[in-house]
Amino acid sequence: MNKQEFEAIRSNWEPIRGNSRFAARLFYTRLLLIDPSLAPLFRRGADEQAQRLLRATGIAVYGIGQPRILQPLLRMLGRHPAVRRMTPGQFESIGQAMLWTLRIVLDEAFDEAARRAWKNLYRTVSGTLRDARREAHGMVVTELRAAA
């Protein structure tokens, strides 16, 4: 990601934070309409889930300029059992719901440059999660083979 993308994302972040409850409800509603198979991942109450979404997105927003800090956090998350069970299609559904939500919440501020920046951020985050997920799956298979 380049400096202009960092700046676009960070300038968009404050309005999102100011509308976090609304944004979270939009996101989860849209996500579960797109892909109901994701519902079991979000069993917490709406307010708690909104806080988790806000924290996770904030970590990504502020971490994009510090990959040595962000990458290990994402790799650890990618090894979480819930993430390991996700399919590539579910990652795509999350990205679609995120971009749709940003378009609604940010309105005119979600121009082509902002859309491209957020899409690149999600691609970076989800790519790291997917890589860690595959590595974790490979470690489990190796351990099972060794135990057999």
FIKOL-893708 format. One line per 8 residues: number of its first residue (from 1); for each residue z, y, x of N, C-alpha, C. Coordinates in Angstrom, 3 decimals, always signed. Layout:
! FIKOL-893708
NUM	Z,Y,X,Z,Y,X,Z,Y,X | ...
***
This chain:
! FIKOL-893708
1	+0.000,-1.184,+0.838,+0.000,+0.000,+0.000,+0.000,+1.246,+0.882 | -0.641,+2.276,+0.397,-0.715,+3.494,+1.193,+0.289,+4.546,+0.688 | +0.363,+5.644,+1.425,+1.342,+6.689,+1.122,+1.133,+7.295,-0.276 | -0.111,+7.486,-0.677,-0.388,+8.055,-1.996,+0.123,+7.117,-3.100 | -0.024,+5.813,-2.894,+0.474,+4.861,-3.884,+1.999,+4.884,-3.950 | +2.651,+4.950,-2.790,+4.117,+5.070,-2.770,+4.549,+6.294,-3.579 | +3.895,+7.417,-3.320,+4.261,+8.666,-3.993,+4.003,+8.595,-5.498 | +2.896,+7.985,-5.890,+2.582,+7.858,-7.320,+3.655,+7.031,-8.024
9	+4.042,+5.924,-7.414,+5.055,+5.058,-8.020,+6.396,+5.768,-8.099 | +6.788,+6.394,-7.028,+8.094,+7.075,-7.034,+8.113,+8.250,-8.002 | +7.012,+8.959,-8.150,+7.000,+10.075,-9.109,+7.023,+9.558,-10.547 | +6.480,+8.385,-10.779,+6.531,+7.768,-12.108,+7.905,+7.184,-12.425 | +8.675,+6.887,-11.411,+9.918,+6.149,-11.604,+10.962,+6.924,-12.409 | +11.109,+8.207,-12.169,+12.138,+8.981,-12.876,+11.936,+8.988,-14.393 | +10.720,+9.239,-14.893,+10.542,+9.164,-16.353,+10.815,+7.765,-16.908 | +10.510,+6.754,-16.141,+10.781,+5.385,-16.592,+12.288,+5.164,-16.673
17	+13.000,+5.589,-15.635,+14.465,+5.435,-15.638,+15.086,+6.172,-16.809 | +14.547,+7.335,-17.129,+15.068,+8.115,-18.250,+14.829,+7.460,-19.603 | +13.867,+6.574,-19.673,+13.537,+5.849,-20.905,+13.710,+4.343,-20.711 | +14.680,+3.958,-19.906,+14.784,+2.558,-19.491,+14.999,+1.586,-20.644 | +15.838,+1.934,-21.593,+16.087,+1.014,-22.718,+14.801,+0.829,-23.545 | +14.139,+1.930,-23.827,+12.878,+1.889,-24.569,+11.831,+1.089,-23.789 | +11.704,+1.373,-22.488,+10.720,+0.683,-21.657,+11.006,-0.814,-21.599 | +12.264,-1.181,-21.459,+12.617,-2.604,-21.378,+12.300,-3.317,-22.684
25	+12.618,-2.695,-23.796,+12.323,-3.332,-25.093,+10.814,-3.488,-25.297 | +10.059,-2.461,-24.924,+8.599,-2.571,-25.003,+8.102,-3.721,-24.128 | +8.596,-3.738,-22.888,+8.151,-4.761,-21.936,+8.418,-6.167,-22.464 | +9.656,-6.436,-22.869,+9.990,-7.799,-23.297,+9.282,-8.179,-24.600 | +9.130,-7.232,-25.499,+8.402,-7.519,-26.730,+6.958,-7.883,-26.407 | +6.324,-7.066,-25.594,+4.927,-7.328,-25.221,+4.807,-8.635,-24.443 | +5.702,-8.860,-23.508,+5.656,-10.063,-22.685,+5.732,-11.319,-23.544 | +6.657,-11.345,-24.478,+6.832,-12.548,-25.290,+5.741,-12.709,-26.333
33	+5.063,-11.626,-26.678,+3.871,-11.749,-27.520,+2.710,-12.353,-26.719 | +2.581,-11.918,-25.478,+1.521,-12.432,-24.602,+1.780,-13.892,-24.246 | +3.034,-14.197,-23.892,+3.362,-15.528,-23.367,+4.737,-15.985,-23.839 | +4.811,-16.569,-25.030,+6.105,-17.023,-25.562,+6.793,-18.070,-24.694 | +6.051,-18.736,-23.817,+6.666,-19.750,-22.951,+7.680,-19.150,-21.982 | +7.671,-17.835,-21.831,+8.626,-17.173,-20.925,+9.985,-16.905,-21.572 | +10.094,-17.081,-22.872,+11.343,-16.771,-23.582,+12.585,-17.418,-22.965 | +12.539,-18.678,-22.530,+13.751,-19.277,-21.960,+14.275,-18.586,-20.694
41	+13.432,-17.818,-20.020,+13.875,-17.108,-18.820,+14.725,-15.883,-19.148 | +14.678,-15.440,-20.404,+15.336,-14.199,-20.797,+16.329,-14.456,-21.917 | +17.375,-15.168,-21.606,+18.360,-15.562,-22.613,+19.495,-14.562,-22.781 | +19.603,-13.606,-21.937,+20.705,-12.639,-22.007,+20.452,-11.641,-23.136 | +21.486,-10.882,-23.473,+21.349,-9.847,-24.486,+20.369,-8.786,-24.041 | +19.820,-8.063,-25.003,+18.786,-7.069,-24.715,+19.258,-6.002,-23.729 | +20.495,-5.508,-23.896,+20.985,-4.464,-22.988,+21.149,-4.984,-21.566 | +21.704,-6.181,-21.441,+21.877,-6.749,-20.099,+20.531,-7.038,-19.455
49	+19.601,-7.557,-20.237,+18.270,-7.844,-19.705,+17.572,-6.549,-19.293 | +17.771,-5.480,-20.060,+17.183,-4.185,-19.712,+17.736,-3.687,-18.380 | +19.047,-3.827,-18.176,+19.663,-3.411,-16.914,+19.112,-4.227,-15.744 | +18.945,-5.528,-15.944,+18.397,-6.380,-14.892,+16.971,-5.951,-14.540 | +16.170,-5.671,-15.564,+14.800,-5.232,-15.329,+14.787,-3.910,-14.561 | +15.633,-2.980,-14.974,+15.704,-1.678,-14.309,+16.115,-1.839,-12.843 | +17.127,-2.658,-12.586,+17.577,-2.889,-11.200,+16.469,-3.523,-10.370 | +15.844,-4.563,-10.901,+14.800,-5.262,-10.146,+13.620,-4.341,-9.843
57	+13.216,-3.551,-10.825,+12.102,-2.635,-10.613,+12.488,-1.548,-9.620 | +13.723,-1.057,-9.725,+14.199,-0.046,-8.777,+14.205,-0.559,-7.347 | +14.603,-1.802,-7.169,+14.592,-2.400,-5.831,+13.164,-2.421,-5.292 | +12.219,-2.802,-6.135,+10.824,-2.826,-5.692,+10.311,-1.421,-5.395 | +10.623,-0.465,-6.273,+10.155,+0.912,-6.086,+10.681,+1.501,-4.784 | +11.962,+1.344,-4.528,+12.529,+1.935,-3.314,+12.320,+1.059,-2.087 | +12.021,-0.212,-2.296,+11.823,-1.115,-1.174,+10.412,-1.165,-0.632 | +9.453,-0.625,-1.376,+8.063,-0.747,-0.924,+7.831,-0.083,+0.422
65	+8.593,+0.929,+0.715,+8.461,+1.597,+2.015,+9.287,+0.942,+3.109 | +10.031,-0.105,+2.747,+10.898,-0.797,+3.705,+10.689,-2.310,+3.595 | +9.520,-2.795,+3.984,+9.207,-4.214,+3.790,+10.161,-5.168,+4.515 | +10.764,-4.732,+5.627,+11.701,-5.630,+6.332,+12.941,-5.900,+5.498 | +13.239,-5.020,+4.567,+14.380,-5.223,+3.661,+13.909,-5.909,+2.382 | +12.798,-5.452,+1.824,+12.327,-5.968,+0.543,+11.851,-7.418,+0.637 | +11.097,-7.748,+1.657,+10.514,-9.085,+1.748,+11.566,-10.203,+1.730 | +12.645,-10.124,+2.503,+13.656,-11.199,+2.431,+14.304,-11.315,+1.048
73	+14.516,-10.185,+0.380,+15.075,-10.236,-0.974,+14.129,-10.943,-1.931 | +12.850,-10.625,-1.840,+11.867,-11.262,-2.709,+11.724,-12.751,-2.398 | +11.785,-13.095,-1.115,+11.673,-14.507,-0.740,+12.874,-15.292,-1.275 | +14.036,-14.694,-1.227,+15.225,-15.356,-1.762,+15.078,-15.542,-3.274 | +14.617,-14.521,-3.969,+14.406,-14.608,-5.408,+13.346,-15.657,-5.743 | +12.320,-15.733,-4.935,+11.248,-16.700,-5.168,+11.707,-18.145,-5.065 | +12.827,-18.375,-4.407,+13.377,-19.730,-4.307,+14.328,-20.072,-5.446 | +14.593,-19.096,-6.312,+15.485,-19.332,-7.449,+14.828,-20.359,-8.382
81	+15.609,-21.287,-8.920,+15.017,-22.334,-9.777,+14.171,-21.798,-10.931 | +14.581,-20.705,-11.557,+13.804,-20.164,-12.676,+12.431,-19.694,-12.205 | +12.366,-19.074,-11.051,+11.085,-18.597,-10.513,+10.244,-19.783,-10.057 | +10.891,-20.796,-9.485,+10.146,-21.979,-9.024,+9.458,-22.702,-10.177 | +9.990,-22.578,-11.384,+9.385,-23.246,-12.544,+8.247,-22.440,-13.175 | +8.070,-21.206,-12.731,+7.031,-20.364,-13.332,+5.637,-20.817,-12.918 | +4.703,-20.649,-13.837,+3.307,-20.978,-13.571,+2.561,-19.722,-13.123 | +1.413,-19.893,-12.476,+0.614,-18.717,-12.122,+0.274,-17.867,-13.352
89	+0.010,-18.506,-14.481,-0.294,-17.759,-15.701,+0.871,-16.910,-16.175 | +2.084,-17.396,-15.978,+3.262,-16.619,-16.368,+3.421,-15.382,-15.490 | +3.121,-15.514,-14.204,+3.142,-14.334,-13.333,+2.118,-13.315,-13.829 | +0.948,-13.784,-14.240,-0.092,-12.883,-14.750,+0.366,-12.199,-16.034 | +1.022,-12.935,-16.906,+1.523,-12.355,-18.158,+2.516,-11.232,-17.884 | +3.389,-11.441,-16.915,+4.372,-10.411,-16.556,+3.659,-9.162,-16.058 | +2.656,-9.340,-15.215,+1.892,-8.192,-14.715,+1.190,-7.440,-15.832 | +0.602,-8.168,-16.778,-0.073,-7.527,-17.911,+0.921,-6.736,-18.761
97	+2.071,-7.339,-19.049,+3.085,-6.659,-19.866,+3.617,-5.422,-19.145 | +3.771,-5.520,-17.832,+4.269,-4.382,-17.060,+3.283,-3.213,-17.138 | +2.004,-3.475,-16.894,+1.013,-2.398,-16.926,+0.885,-1.798,-18.319 | +0.930,-2.617,-19.350,+0.870,-2.127,-20.717,+2.056,-1.205,-21.008 | +3.255,-1.642,-20.605,+4.474,-0.847,-20.831,+4.401,+0.490,-20.105 | +3.957,+0.458,-18.860,+3.840,+1.696,-18.088,+2.866,+2.663,-18.753 | +1.773,+2.137,-19.282,+0.792,+2.996,-19.968,+1.419,+3.687,-21.170 | +2.254,+2.964,-21.919,+2.894,+3.542,-23.106,+3.972,+4.550,-22.704
105	+4.832,+4.169,-21.776,+5.977,+5.013,-21.409,+5.532,+6.267,-20.657 | +4.582,+6.120,-19.752,+4.184,+7.254,-18.918,+3.089,+8.116,-19.541 | +2.392,+7.587,-20.520,+1.352,+8.305,-21.241,+0.329,+8.891,-20.259 | +0.141,+10.190,-20.256,-0.888,+10.822,-19.421,-0.601,+10.702,-17.929 | +0.656,+10.535,-17.555,+0.990,+10.386,-16.136,+0.496,+9.051,-15.575 | +0.169,+8.117,-16.487,-0.331,+6.819,-16.042,-1.852,+6.885,-15.926 | -2.280,+7.639,-14.933,-3.712,+7.800,-14.695,-4.225,+6.629,-13.852 | -5.471,+6.684,-13.474,-6.079,+5.581,-12.726,-5.376,+5.347,-11.387
113	-4.995,+6.417,-10.706,-4.301,+6.261,-9.419,-2.937,+5.591,-9.607 | -2.216,+5.984,-10.656,-0.915,+5.370,-10.931,-1.092,+3.904,-11.320 | -2.079,+3.624,-12.144,-2.332,+2.235,-12.556,-2.627,+1.362,-11.338 | -3.465,+1.859,-10.461,-3.819,+1.116,-9.252,-2.591,+0.903,-8.361 | -1.759,+1.925,-8.231,-0.562,+1.821,-7.389,+0.420,+0.784,-7.941 | +0.689,+0.850,-9.245,+1.612,-0.114,-9.865,+1.049,-1.527,-9.816 | -0.250,-1.636,-9.996,-0.883,-2.955,-9.921,-0.731,-3.525,-8.508 | -0.920,-2.691,-7.500,-0.750,-3.137,-6.120,+0.706,-3.504,-5.828
121	+1.636,-2.729,-6.367,+3.050,-3.066,-6.183,+3.341,-4.431,-6.800 | +2.886,-4.642,-8.022,+3.142,-5.933,-8.668,+2.459,-7.070,-7.907 | +1.253,-6.831,-7.431,+0.542,-7.859,-6.659,+1.339,-8.225,-5.406 | +1.908,-7.228,-4.735,+2.705,-7.480,-3.541,+3.967,-8.273,-3.877 | +4.679,-7.817,-4.899,+5.932,-8.477,-5.293,+5.654,-9.897,-5.775 | +4.720,-10.059,-6.682,+4.461,-11.394,-7.233,+3.874,-12.323,-6.174 | +3.080,-11.793,-5.271,+2.537,-12.622,-4.185,+3.638,-13.170,-3.292 | +4.606,-12.336,-2.964,+5.723,-12.791,-2.142,+6.562,-13.819,-2.894
129	+6.811,-13.579,-4.180,+7.556,-14.541,-4.991,+6.820,-15.883,-5.059 | +5.526,-15.824,-5.265,+4.732,-17.063,-5.353,+4.748,-17.822,-4.032 | +4.620,-17.103,-2.915,+4.658,-17.761,-1.613,+6.005,-18.451,-1.389 | +7.080,-17.753,-1.701,+8.420,-18.333,-1.536,+8.612,-19.519,-2.475 | +8.082,-19.419,-3.669,+8.151,-20.504,-4.646,+7.447,-21.749,-4.110 | +6.259,-21.564,-3.558,+5.509,-22.703,-2.996,+6.252,-23.307,-1.803 | +6.801,-22.457,-0.951,+7.557,-22.957,+0.203,+8.779,-23.738,-0.249 | +9.487,-23.214,-1.240,+10.682,-23.897,-1.751,+10.299,-25.234,-2.370
137	+9.202,-25.256,-3.094,+8.734,-26.507,-3.694,+8.405,-27.514,-2.592 | +7.745,-27.053,-1.540,+7.414,-27.926,-0.411,+8.657,-28.480,+0.273 | +9.710,-27.648,+0.394,+10.957,-28.114,+1.014,+11.606,-29.185,+0.163 | +11.584,-29.018,-1.156,+12.196,-30.002,-2.058,+11.433,-31.327,-1.965 | +10.126,-31.270,-1.963,+9.318,-32.496,-1.850,+9.602,-33.192,-0.537 | +9.680,-32.430,+0.553,+9.973,-33.008,+1.871,+11.341,-33.668,+1.862 | +12.345,-33.002,+1.275,+13.691,-33.572,+1.219,+13.719,-34.842,+0.370 | +12.983,-34.870,-0.727,+12.921,-36.059,-1.573,+12.263,-37.227,-0.841
145	+11.213,-36.931,-0.112,+10.541,-37.979,+0.665,+11.454,-38.519,+1.751 | +12.199,-37.633,+2.382,+13.112,-38.059,+3.456,+14.244,-38.911,+2.889 | +14.674,-38.596,+1.674,+15.776,-39.335,+1.054,+15.324,-40.706,+0.532 | +14.026,-40.866,+0.303,+13.513,-42.129,-0.286,+13.437,-43.246,+0.714
***
